[in-house]
Amino acid sequence: MLVFTEGSLREILTGFDAFHVFMTDLEARSEINCVSVMDYLRVRQSISQQQQRNLDQVVSAKLLKGVASCQQHENTWYGRKAHQIVKNWLDTFANSKQVPYKIRLIATSKTR
């Protein structure tokens, strides 16, 4: 789809192409908290069940990395700040009733 924005014509991917680009980018990102709950839910509502399983698998891996990082004890100010950022990110997944139960369960396991 072509959209005119900011004085130029831009192509916006839709359907499978958009999902493929989103997944490729998500898998390539090294940041733990590189996907928000809102983006996750927005993408998840418009894809097939198989694509939802693929998305859930990638997001679950990111959440598990976040849980592991929260279980480490940081002694520096920067370490504690990073810990708080990841904890808040996990909380957004854990507290959203729109997120599937199995994803919420992973996000809530940070305190175990």
N, CA, C and O of each residue as an XYZ file, in Angstrom:
448
protein
N       0.847     -1.151      0.000
C       0.000      0.000      0.000
C       0.905      1.229      0.000
O       1.916      1.256      0.702
N       0.549      2.235     -0.776
C       1.296      3.484     -0.833
C       0.561      4.551     -0.029
O      -0.660      4.681     -0.116
N       1.330      5.319      0.762
C       0.767      6.371      1.600
C       1.603      7.622      1.409
O       2.832      7.564      1.389
N       0.925      8.758      1.268
C       1.613     10.034      1.144
C       1.745     10.631      2.541
O       0.744     10.975      3.170
N       2.964     10.752      3.020
C       3.211     11.280      4.357
C       4.510     12.073      4.380
O       5.490     11.705      3.732
N       4.504     13.152      5.126
C       5.669     14.018      5.274
C       6.237     14.446      3.918
O       7.453     14.510      3.741
N       5.373     14.729      2.990
C       5.780     15.243      1.696
C       6.354     14.227      0.730
O       6.924     14.595     -0.298
N       6.207     12.945      1.054
C       6.714     11.933      0.119
C       5.817     10.700      0.137
O       5.064     10.461      1.081
N       5.923      9.942     -0.921
C       5.154      8.716     -1.073
C       5.951      7.572     -0.461
O       7.114      7.367     -0.808
N       5.331      6.830      0.444
C       6.004      5.717      1.123
C       5.192      4.444      0.951
O       3.962      4.465      0.896
N       5.914      3.343      0.869
C       5.245      2.050      0.778
C       5.085      1.481      2.185
O       6.044      1.427      2.955
N       3.884      1.063      2.507
C       3.614      0.434      3.792
C       3.233     -1.009      3.515
O       2.283     -1.290      2.784
N       3.985     -1.913      4.110
C       3.728     -3.331      3.904
C       2.487     -3.752      4.674
O       2.203     -3.227      5.751
N       1.761     -4.689      4.120
C       0.577     -5.231      4.763
C       0.593     -6.746      4.657
O       1.344     -7.313      3.863
N      -0.218     -7.382      5.438
C      -0.389     -8.832      5.352
C       0.871     -9.604      5.695
O       1.603     -9.242      6.616
N       1.117    -10.672      4.947
C       2.243    -11.554      5.210
C       3.565    -10.813      5.126
O       4.464    -11.072      5.926
N       3.706     -9.895      4.172
C       4.964     -9.154      4.019
C       5.285     -8.350      5.277
O       6.428     -8.333      5.735
N       4.283     -7.692      5.826
C       4.491     -6.898      7.039
C       4.860     -7.801      8.212
O       5.753     -7.473      8.993
N       4.180     -8.928      8.336
C       4.476     -9.860      9.419
C       5.886    -10.407      9.284
O       6.613    -10.504     10.273
N       6.278    -10.763      8.074
C       7.616    -11.307      7.838
C       8.696    -10.290      8.224
O       9.679    -10.648      8.873
N       8.522     -9.045      7.835
C       9.487     -8.000      8.176
C       9.518     -7.793      9.691
O      10.593     -7.672     10.277
N       8.361     -7.751     10.318
C       8.279     -7.584     11.769
C       9.015     -8.713     12.485
O       9.810     -8.456     13.389
N       8.760     -9.960     12.088
C       9.391    -11.115     12.733
C      10.901    -11.123     12.506
O      11.664    -11.407     13.429
N      11.330    -10.817     11.300
C      12.763    -10.785     10.998
C      13.455     -9.749     11.877
O      14.518    -10.012     12.439
N      12.851     -8.578     11.991
C      13.414     -7.518     12.828
C      13.418     -7.930     14.299
O      14.414     -7.730     14.994
N      12.335     -8.493     14.768
C      12.220     -8.899     16.166
C      13.257     -9.956     16.526
O      13.890     -9.872     17.578
N      13.432    -10.935     15.672
C      14.398    -12.002     15.935
C      15.834    -11.485     15.902
O      16.692    -11.999     16.620
N      16.101    -10.477     15.079
C      17.456     -9.957     14.926
C      17.859     -9.005     16.051
O      19.049     -8.793     16.284
N      16.899     -8.442     16.735
C      17.196     -7.448     17.771
C      17.844     -8.114     18.972
O      17.408     -9.178     19.411
N      18.879     -7.491     19.500
C      19.558     -8.040     20.672
C      18.953     -7.543     21.975
O      19.176     -8.141     23.028
N      18.185     -6.448     21.917
C      17.579     -5.930     23.129
C      16.519     -6.901     23.645
O      15.783     -7.511     22.869
N      16.460     -7.029     24.943
C      15.471     -7.926     25.534
C      14.075     -7.354     25.359
O      13.156     -8.063     24.951
N      13.914     -6.079     25.663
C      12.585     -5.460     25.671
C      12.297     -4.699     24.383
O      11.874     -3.543     24.419
N      12.526     -5.342     23.258
C      12.404     -4.677     21.951
C      10.989     -4.710     21.379
O      10.759     -4.200     20.282
N      10.052     -5.292     22.091
C       8.666     -5.309     21.613
C       7.746     -4.904     22.767
O       7.860     -5.421     23.878
N       6.854     -3.994     22.490
C       5.905     -3.558     23.521
C       4.677     -4.461     23.499
O       4.426     -5.169     22.524
N       3.932     -4.425     24.573
C       2.699     -5.193     24.649
C       1.734     -4.735     23.559
O       1.085     -5.557     22.912
N       1.643     -3.426     23.361
C       0.717     -2.900     22.352
C       1.085     -3.391     20.949
O       0.205     -3.802     20.193
N       2.376     -3.352     20.590
C       2.797     -3.855     19.279
C       2.528     -5.347     19.164
O       2.039     -5.820     18.138
N       2.849     -6.086     20.219
C       2.619     -7.533     20.228
C       1.142     -7.849     19.985
O       0.807     -8.687     19.148
N       0.271     -7.174     20.721
C      -1.169     -7.431     20.578
C      -1.698     -6.981     19.226
O      -2.542     -7.653     18.634
N      -1.210     -5.858     18.739
C      -1.664     -5.341     17.442
C      -1.295     -6.308     16.318
O      -2.109     -6.586     15.438
N      -0.075     -6.812     16.355
C       0.353     -7.764     15.327
C      -0.399     -9.076     15.493
O      -0.860     -9.659     14.511
N      -0.523     -9.537     16.715
C      -1.121    -10.845     16.976
C      -2.582    -10.934     16.527
O      -3.031    -12.006     16.122
N      -3.323     -9.839     16.591
C      -4.745     -9.892     16.261
C      -5.013    -10.034     14.764
O      -6.122    -10.389     14.366
N      -4.018     -9.763     13.942
C      -4.281     -9.763     12.505
C      -3.505    -10.840     11.745
O      -3.289    -10.714     10.540
N      -3.086    -11.900     12.446
C      -2.318    -12.950     11.781
C      -2.962    -14.313     12.015
O      -3.853    -14.462     12.851
N      -2.496    -15.298     11.261
C      -3.047    -16.653     11.369
C      -2.583    -17.323     12.667
O      -1.696    -16.818     13.354
N      -3.185    -18.448     12.985
C      -2.818    -19.174     14.206
C      -1.371    -19.652     14.164
O      -0.674    -19.597     15.177
N      -0.917    -20.114     13.018
C       0.479    -20.550     12.902
C       1.429    -19.371     13.115
O       2.448    -19.505     13.793
N       1.099    -18.237     12.545
C       1.914    -17.043     12.740
C       1.872    -16.592     14.196
O       2.876    -16.111     14.721
N       0.727    -16.740     14.851
C       0.630    -16.417     16.277
C       1.556    -17.309     17.093
O       2.214    -16.840     18.021
N       1.609    -18.589     16.752
C       2.513    -19.502     17.462
C       3.963    -19.084     17.259
O       4.753    -19.115     18.203
N       4.321    -18.692     16.038
C       5.686    -18.239     15.764
C       6.005    -16.969     16.549
O       7.081    -16.848     17.135
N       5.076    -16.035     16.557
C       5.263    -14.789     17.296
C       5.387    -15.078     18.793
O       6.270    -14.537     19.459
N       4.518    -15.916     19.312
C       4.567    -16.259     20.741
C       5.893    -16.911     21.108
O       6.423    -16.667     22.192
N       6.427    -17.728     20.227
C       7.700    -18.392     20.484
C       8.841    -17.367     20.588
O       9.680    -17.462     21.484
N       8.867    -16.404     19.686
C       9.915    -15.383     19.708
C       9.758    -14.482     20.930
O      10.740    -14.175     21.605
N       8.541    -14.061     21.213
C       8.297    -13.198     22.373
C       8.586    -13.959     23.666
O       9.122    -13.379     24.611
N       8.249    -15.222     23.724
C       8.549    -16.029     24.907
C      10.050    -16.083     25.165
O      10.486    -15.989     26.312
N      10.834    -16.232     24.119
C      12.295    -16.257     24.273
C      12.800    -14.922     24.822
O      13.680    -14.902     25.683
N      12.252    -13.810     24.333
C      12.635    -12.489     24.848
C      12.242    -12.357     26.317
O      13.020    -11.855     27.127
N      11.035    -12.808     26.659
C      10.585    -12.734     28.048
C      11.458    -13.583     28.965
O      11.784    -13.164     30.076
N      11.835    -14.769     28.507
C      12.697    -15.634     29.316
C      14.056    -14.998     29.566
O      14.617    -15.136     30.653
N      14.589    -14.302     28.567
C      15.850    -13.570     28.760
C      15.650    -12.454     29.780
O      16.529    -12.192     30.601
N      14.504    -11.806     29.727
C      14.197    -10.764     30.698
C      14.085    -11.326     32.103
O      14.590    -10.729     33.054
N      13.428    -12.466     32.242
C      13.292    -13.115     33.549
C      14.678    -13.481     34.087
O      14.968    -13.258     35.263
N      15.521    -14.036     33.235
C      16.880    -14.409     33.662
C      17.670    -13.187     34.108
O      18.410    -13.249     35.090
N      17.520    -12.086     33.400
C      18.266    -10.887     33.785
C      17.744    -10.304     35.098
O      18.510     -9.703     35.851
N      16.466    -10.473     35.378
C      15.895     -9.979     36.640
C      16.346    -10.816     37.829
O      16.304    -10.345     38.965
N      16.765    -12.020     37.591
C      17.196    -12.886     38.678
C      18.647    -12.650     39.069
O      19.123    -13.202     40.061
N      19.352    -11.833     38.294
C      20.724    -11.459     38.638
C      20.675    -10.221     39.524
O      19.829     -9.348     39.328
N      21.555    -10.143     40.473
C      21.590     -9.002     41.379
C      22.661     -8.023     40.916
O      23.840     -8.364     40.811
N      22.226     -6.816     40.647
C      23.126     -5.775     40.160
C      23.521     -4.854     41.312
O      22.689     -4.490     42.143
N      24.791     -4.486     41.349
C      25.286     -3.640     42.422
C      25.516     -2.189     42.007
O      25.695     -1.321     42.862
N      25.513     -1.925     40.724
C      25.753     -0.556     40.269
C      24.428      0.148     40.020
O      23.390     -0.495     39.863
N      24.473      1.469     39.987
C      23.275      2.254     39.705
C      22.728      1.891     38.336
O      21.518      1.724     38.179
N      23.605      1.766     37.336
C      23.174      1.431     35.977
C      22.564      0.037     35.917
O      21.577     -0.189     35.216
N      23.147     -0.880     36.644
C      22.608     -2.234     36.690
C      21.229     -2.281     37.319
O      20.336     -2.975     36.833
N      21.060     -1.527     38.418
C      19.743     -1.480     39.072
C      18.710     -0.800     38.181
O      17.552     -1.214     38.140
N      19.131      0.248     37.466
C      18.218      0.949     36.548
C      17.791      0.008     35.409
O      16.610     -0.057     35.069
N      18.743     -0.713     34.829
C      18.426     -1.669     33.763
C      17.498     -2.763     34.287
O      16.563     -3.173     33.600
N      17.758     -3.227     35.494
C      16.910     -4.243     36.119
C      15.478     -3.727     36.252
O      14.530     -4.459     35.967
N      15.311     -2.476     36.681
C      13.984     -1.894     36.848
C      13.256     -1.743     35.521
O      12.048     -1.969     35.439
N      13.995     -1.359     34.476
C      13.391     -1.217     33.144
C      12.859     -2.559     32.657
O      11.734     -2.644     32.165
N      13.665     -3.604     32.795
C      13.241     -4.936     32.342
C      12.071     -5.435     33.193
O      11.126     -6.023     32.669
N      12.137     -5.199     34.502
C      11.047     -5.613     35.392
C       9.744     -4.917     34.992
O       8.694     -5.557     34.937
N       9.804     -3.632     34.717
C       8.599     -2.903     34.293
C       8.061     -3.448     32.974
O       6.849     -3.562     32.796
N       8.963     -3.786     32.048
C       8.562     -4.354     30.762
C       7.861     -5.700     30.973
O       6.819     -5.964     30.374
N       8.436     -6.536     31.819
C       7.811     -7.828     32.109
C       6.439     -7.632     32.766
O       5.494     -8.368     32.481
N       6.345     -6.636     33.644
C       5.067     -6.354     34.311
C       3.972     -5.980     33.314
O       2.809     -6.333     33.512
N       4.332     -5.270     32.248
C       3.303     -4.901     31.263
C       2.720     -6.144     30.597
O       1.520     -6.193     30.324
N       3.549     -7.141     30.335
C       3.043     -8.402     29.770
C       2.262     -9.186     30.827
O       1.215     -9.762     30.531
N       2.768     -9.203     32.047
C       2.132     -9.978     33.114
C       0.764     -9.420     33.493
O      -0.128    -10.177     33.874
N       0.593     -8.119     33.395
C      -0.641     -7.481     33.870
C      -1.688     -7.247     32.788
O      -2.792     -6.796     33.095
N      -1.373     -7.536     31.550
C      -2.335     -7.323     30.474
C      -3.217     -8.561     30.311
O      -2.727     -9.651     30.019
N      -4.496     -8.380     30.501
C      -5.443     -9.496     30.358
C      -5.628     -9.905     28.904
O      -6.169    -10.978     28.634
N      -5.192     -9.076     27.963
C      -5.307     -9.400     26.540
C      -4.189    -10.325     26.073
O      -4.305    -10.962     25.026
N      -3.119    -10.398     26.835
C      -1.993    -11.267     26.496
C      -2.368    -12.705     26.854
O      -2.928    -12.948     27.923
N      -2.067    -13.655     25.975
C      -2.395    -15.055     26.274
C      -1.781    -15.522     27.600
O      -0.710    -15.067     28.003
N      -2.478    -16.426     28.253
C      -2.079    -16.899     29.584
C      -0.640    -17.406     29.619
O       0.110    -17.073     30.536
N      -0.251    -18.203     28.634
C       1.096    -18.794     28.674
C       2.181    -17.724     28.575
O       3.271    -17.904     29.118
N       1.903    -16.627     27.900
C       2.866    -15.525     27.796
C       2.897    -14.767     29.126
O       3.969    -14.416     29.618
N       1.723    -14.518     29.703
C       1.649    -13.850     31.008
C       2.372    -14.660     32.084
O       3.038    -14.101     32.955
N       2.234    -15.965     32.010
C       2.867    -16.846     32.991
C       4.387    -16.708     32.956
O       5.035    -16.672     34.002
N       4.942    -16.634     31.773
C       6.396    -16.446     31.644
C       6.796    -15.108     32.239
O       7.778    -15.024     32.977
N       6.051    -14.071     31.928
C       6.379    -12.725     32.420
C       6.268    -12.635     33.938
O       7.025    -11.897     34.568
N       5.338    -13.374     34.531
C       5.182    -13.319     35.993
C       6.201    -14.169     36.717
O       6.321    -14.057     37.937
N       6.930    -15.000     36.031
C       7.898    -15.900     36.697
C       9.163    -15.166     37.128
O      10.080    -15.800     37.649
N       9.244    -13.864     36.930
C      10.449    -13.092     37.286
C      10.742    -13.109     38.773
O      11.891    -12.921     39.173
N       9.730    -13.331     39.605
C       9.922    -13.281     41.036
C      10.201    -14.649     41.652
O      10.436    -14.762     42.856
N      10.174    -15.648     40.846
C      10.393    -17.007     41.391
C      11.875    -17.308     41.490
O      12.257    -18.395     41.923
